[in-house]
């Protein structure tokens, strides 16, 4: 996984806004099934993504807007990117 981590690390230096990085990530996920599965397994290691109905970007609901919203057989998964945010759990 170090190639993927290095890839995103390098992108984050080039693209200072989280939207740029999220747009590129979404485009790669749309272009490569293998990358999309690695991306999803990174965030949700215990979930099997066997029936992805949608993998959307910038979905607005009520007063929030998620970077990624994934519908996997009716289960909804959300990924929100925060570049430079140090208030998270490891």
N, C-alpha and C positions, 0 to 999 in steps of 0.2 A: 504493500500500500504506500510505500514511500514515494513512488512516482506520482501518485495522485496527490498526496500531501504536498510534495514539492511543486507540482503544477499549480495548485490553488495558492500556495504561498507566493509563488512568483507572479501570478495574476493579481493578487491583492496588492502587490507593490506597484504594478502598472495601472491598475484601476482603483482609484481612491474611493469611489462611491460604491456602496454595496449593490446598487442596481446594476452596474456594469458587470460585476462578478456574477450576480444571479442570472443576468441575461445570457452570459456565456455558458454558465453551468446548465441552464435550461436548454440551450441550443445543442450542447453536446449530449445531454440526456435524450433529446429528441432524435439525434442522429445516430446514436450508438446504444443498442439494447444492452450490451455488456456493461458499458459505462453507467447506464441508468440503474442496472441491478447493483453494481458496486456502490453507487451513490445511496441507493435505498437501504442496502445492507449495512452501510456505515452508520446511518441514523437509526435504523430499526432492525437490529441484528436477529431478533427472534420472530420476525414476520416473514411469511412466504408471500411474495408478490407474484401470484400466478394468474391474476385476472385484472390487470390495470385498465380501468375504463377511461381514466383521464389523468394527465400529468400537466397541471396548469400553472401558470405564472401570474403573480399579482392579482389574486382573486380578492375582491372586496366583499365583506359581509358585515353589516351593521357599521360600526365605527373602526373596524380594523381591516388591514390589508396584508395578507400573508404572501411571502415570497414564492412558496411552492405549496400547492394543494394537490394531493394524490388521492384518487378514488381507486381503491383496490377491492373489487367485488363488494361495493357498498360501504366499506370501511374507509373513513376519511383520515388521512395523515397530513400533518402540516409541518413545514420546515420554514423557519424564519432565520435569516442571516443577519448578523450584527458584526460588522467589521470593526475591530478595535474595542469591542465590548468585553470588559474583564469581569463582569458580574454574572458568571455562569458556573455551573457545576462541571467538573471533569468526570 
